[in-house]
């Protein structure tokens, strides 16, 4: 069990910043081992993210918080490909569970963490480029500054499988439909069993119905209600993060346009089916962003220079 090799989890929530940094370094080494990362169970991932949640909780001051948020988001780049989606699902499950417990003073840094993870997820969809391995945001920024202009090929290097995985995750978590997350799979079974009990049937003639397989995935059990505040925040930031990774550079990149259109469709469905007025309003605002295809840019308003006096 991988969980037996994670003694550093408790230290992630330490009040001592040095101990937290040491625990984060141990986690980095731990996740870098492919034979360990690929065997992490959903429970292991939830334990790790709970520790990381409290590491962010205990982190003070703006610069350390910004650094930590980026470090946590970039953890997907040290994971093997097959472990990234379960890892991100653990993040969204943890944020959904803990969101309402975050106080006003700490909310800003968790909003930043969500933004960084969304950005890292979009960047991960590009996959390896030019034979190179995936890079973190910090590495990507350095390469842009030192690289040559005209590298248009990088903008269209989208990995189709990764795109499907990330967009499916958006639909499963931050863009989840209210009807989907509120459903209780056990309610239908209970209703059927009660109806059968009311019918007079001889025990020898009564047929046993095959029982549905229980979903023992703890992430599935947590996905009962996704806080409206978390959904609203992702609706507010997804266009910004898409622009940062070149997803809105439609000229010469038809694949990027298709990806954005797919996200727009998910937001449109959320707007139509949500029961929350706040989510509906933010969905409309997100869809009306002038950077999205089909939206006209607003003309720049001239500043009023004030009264210039009477004309001579």
Secondary structure, DSSP 8 states (H G I E B T S, - for coil): -GGGG-TTTGGGG-S-HHHHHHHHHHHHHHHH-HHHHTT--HHHHHHHHHHHHHHHHH--SHHHHHHHHHHHHGGGGTS-HHHHHHHHHHHHHHHHHHGGG--HHHHHHHHHHHHHHHHHHHHHTT---TT-----HHHHHHHHHHS-S--HHHHT---HHHHHHHHHHHHHTTT--HHHHH--HHHHHHHHHHHHHHS---TTT------------HHHHHTT---HHHHHHHHHHHHHHHHHTTTT--TT-HHHHHHHHHHHHHHHHHHHH---HHHHHHHHHHHT-TTSTT------------------
